[in-house]
């Protein structure tokens, strides 16, 4: 089969590799759509993990083969699969900190080499503990491009639940890329007042369409002025940092009121450093939160939100590329143009 293999030194090359073999209780899935996630982009751009690996974890496809003893799925089933599932029995799972569970940290989907998600390949092997709890059937009428959003929606829904937002809160969301726009859609459903930022005009237009009262360029003074005006000069009740541009965490503190919650969502690289005033947290009684990866308890709800169309996520796809053009897709995701948003890879598609 064909696969986009990360070789190290920021290099990705489409190669012929063996189609994965499956064991008892496992699935072989023919990948039809796989979203390009910035977590994988960071690993590629900054060489955070050694090669060779096959990345890609926002995976939707068709069951091609079923391992011995497995009766819940059959060839031809249309499915999405999460690449992490917790044990539900350890110290961290008992505290609903699933992303810290040792079993959760094991990647359970591979297309070869060290397991790394594997969605940038024509077929993936889904291991037995993922099959047990991490696979959802795609309903008829739902496209693979729509279905591959279930995992990223789950991660955002987890962050929103962690914040405990209330109707009438004023929420600032910094960054309106695909993840920031999902946050806007989810927060709008709660009834909060949303003000967002992005440097790209097209994203600001979409942000207002999906629920923001205002979406402004963060490089001018208008954003902070508008936020103060909307909150009687207090500042935002909550700030979601949905991108990782330098200085955003400091800005989040500056625009939030005393006692506010600030969610760091995009700061996923060990190479990223954040320097802030301790008094902004201590004296200002702010709460600084981190949220990472998916929550197995939200799997069903995230699938429902995507499959039902309640969240119009497919509208966020700007680029669809065959596997042979994945380098172009990665470049577009790393350096977005005026109208680019989500890049989705179609491994079965030919040029």
FENDA-V207394 format. One record per helix or strand. SS is the DSSP state (h for helix, s for strand). FROM is the first residue (numbers start at 1). TO is the last residue. If there is no record, write none. Layout:
# FENDA-V207394
ss/from/to
SS/FROM/TO
SS/FROM/TO
This chain:
# FENDA-V207394
ss/from/to
s/2/8
s/11/16
s/27/35
h/38/45
s/53/53
s/58/66
s/78/81
h/91/94
h/98/100
s/109/110
s/114/114
s/121/121
s/123/126
h/128/133
s/135/137
h/144/147
h/150/163
s/170/174
h/178/190
s/193/197
h/201/209
s/214/216
h/222/230
s/236/241
h/248/255
s/256/264
h/278/282
s/287/290
h/296/307
h/313/316
s/317/322
h/323/334
s/342/346
